[in-house]
Amino acid sequence: MRVLEGRYRAIVDGLPAIVTLLSTDGHVEHANRYMLEYLGTTSEEMRDRAVGQAFHPDDRPEVLKRWSHSAETGVPYDFEARLRRADGVYRWFHTSGFPLRDTEGRIFLWYFLQTDIEDRKRAEALLFGEKQLLEMVARGDSRSAVLEALCRLVERTASDCYCSVVLADSSGKRVEHGAAPSLPSTFINSIIGRPINLEAGPCGMATYLNEQIISVDLTSETRWPSWCPMALKHGLQACWSTPISSADGKALGAFAIYHKDPKTPTSLLQDLIEQFTHIASIAVERVQNDAALKRSEALLAQAQTLSLTGSFGCYVATDEHFWSGETFNIFGYETSANISFKLILERVHPEDRPSIEQAIESAANGLGCDCECRLLMPDGTLKHVHFVAHGTRDHSGRVECIGAVQDMTAHRRSEEALGKARSELAHVARVTSLGELTASIAHEVNQPLSGIITNAGTCLRMLAADPPNLDGARETARRTIRDGNRAADVVARLRALFAKGNTVADTVDLNEATREVIALLLKELQRSRVVVHTELAGDLPAITADRVQLQQVILNLFLNASDAMGGVEDRPRRLRVRTERAEDDHVCLSVQDAGVGFGPENAERLFDAFYTTKLQGMGIGLSVSRSIVESHQGRMWAVPNEGPGATFSFSIPCRPARPIGVNSVSAIRPPAETDAQHIVRTL
């Protein structure tokens, strides 16, 4: 046994990764050089450490709980937690633990591999934070709420810093408060209201010059003699201020990061600053544009009611016209022009002339009119105008038409711009910087890549055998190529899913398709201590559908149900699947679990892309599943159970009213593989 342990230690020391060997009772038997360097300790000190001692206090209970479970059951250990570095900084690591057994199958040692995932965690947190910010902007949340959330996201992402946003007031000449959730109010109040100039500190200077101002050490700064003492008084010794610019390049304010020690921004921090400043500009400009548009709409509404933008009068019978100067400007005629109905109709768009001719006829009969039309100007541009007029009689009894015309072109353009801005922001909030397609590819391609890794490892072991197993290695290499092609196929299928094409429909027995999925998942469900109960209707009619797509949906519902019951210990982990005939010649499948469930208010959000209740989930599976069901002209929904858990259901018509709208995930697959096997590989 000692010889065997010594051999494992030699292997561990030769690996370019952080590796630890633990005894079955949790004592450190050996840690390789990389682990010792990371923790800043020695082998002797490591042997005195308890399990989980170096992990973050918030993560330690779960670390110990999972280790106890693995030690008792022999199940491999797998967890993500923060590990303290020698300098006291915590970084995220993925820890994998595997038992080493002797010839009689008894565990005599545990092998732990730690992989640094700090960058991935930061990227995930940043992406999630950006998504939340863009959703806030799209919802129309207040400027202060969006900017405060932005500052807090910055402070979480770039540790040991304070963030603030200052804005130019409506005059553009003085500093206005935006957000500074972690800075002392006394410091912020000393800045607000200051003139925006070169002496107003780094934020005022950045706004004034519309360029980034970096001060790495305020103790030696000479540019702001009145501002620096205030910053130093509050313990701030570095400030990096970046202008927030509008789409046309105008400075709207400044985004600042403060530090308590002298510090120079790294290239990574500069990228983050640029990213956050861009989001701040979207939020600030959106609020300003909305406010400007609302003011414009209010003024136009008042003008329509109270003022005459352009006034006119005419005697219809004699074709005499009296126009104000603004009416001439609207129609684009010189004030010396001899106005007539013929001249007016020449300016009106041909498609709108019948309505204007009808309005003239109404005016001739002493009736009023209220209409809109388009004016076709000499340069080819269009104007939208609004006419309001009423008939009256002058002192001689002649019928006179008096009214007003308003140029609505700017108002129409404002409405179109507002609609476009709202549409674009809603789209950004839905798909984020990457979009649903990219996340779906990452989600679906993971399984073929896992197969590639497994086959590659098997191939290496066969080649390392004495003698080498060349035939076996050749076969595993073929499987590696096959899985590589399958990964490419998955990408093609996912692209097809969102391309809205058509698919080939087959006759499918939903009960049979469900049984195949259960057979495929049985071992996995048993390992998770999940008991499956089936209630499959005997009179269920066959349906016209894509078999593999439906099995992908069923499999996803099973896996989600199993995951939902992963932490359940006080009741049986029972999964109930039911099929039945539904109304309107539909068939329905329901999957009921006894897991943690969800609140009724989240029933629809569960199907949103990127929304997930799992610690490591991506929020893609249910979104894709609903897309598949809807492409079959069906619907998918979820309801909380009266007791614990939830029920997910879908129904589809037996005979679709129109060709199935493909969006096919499974349009391309290797012919040598059964549908059921293919589902396991792609999901």
Secondary structure, DSSP 8 states (H G I E B T S, - for coil): -HHHHHHHHHHHHHSSSEEEEE-TTS-EEEE-HHHHHHHT--HHHHHT--TTTTB-TTTHHHHHHHHHHHHHH---EEEEEEEE-TTS-EEEEEEEEEEEE-TTS-EEEEEEEEEE-HHHHHHHHHHHHHHHHHHHHHHT--HHHHHHHHHHHHHHHSSS-EEEEEEE-TTSSBEEEEE-TTS-HHHHHHHTT-B-STTSHHHHHHHHHTS-EEES-GGG--S-TTTHHHHHHTT--EEEEEEEE-TTS-EEEEEEEEESS-----HHHHHHHHHHHHHHHHHHHHHHHHHHHHHHHHHHHHHHHH--SEEEEEETTTTEEEE-HHHHHHHT--TTS---HHHHHHHB-GGGHHHHHHHHHHHHTT--EEEEEEEE-TTS-EEEEEEEEEEEE-TTS-EEEEEEEEE-HHHHHHHHHHHHHHHHHHHHHHHTTT-HHHHHHHHHHHHHHHHHHHHHHHHHHHHHSSS--HHHHHHHHHHHHHHHHHHHHHHHHHHHHTTT-B---EEE-HHHHHHHHHHHHHHHHHHTT-EEEEEE-TT---EEE-HHHHHHHHHHHHHHHHHHTTT--SS--EEEEEEEEETTTEEEEEEE--S----GGGTTGGGSTT--SSSS--S-HHHHHHHHHHHTT-EEEEEE-SSSSEEEEEEEESS-SS--B---TTSS--TTS-HHHHHHHH-
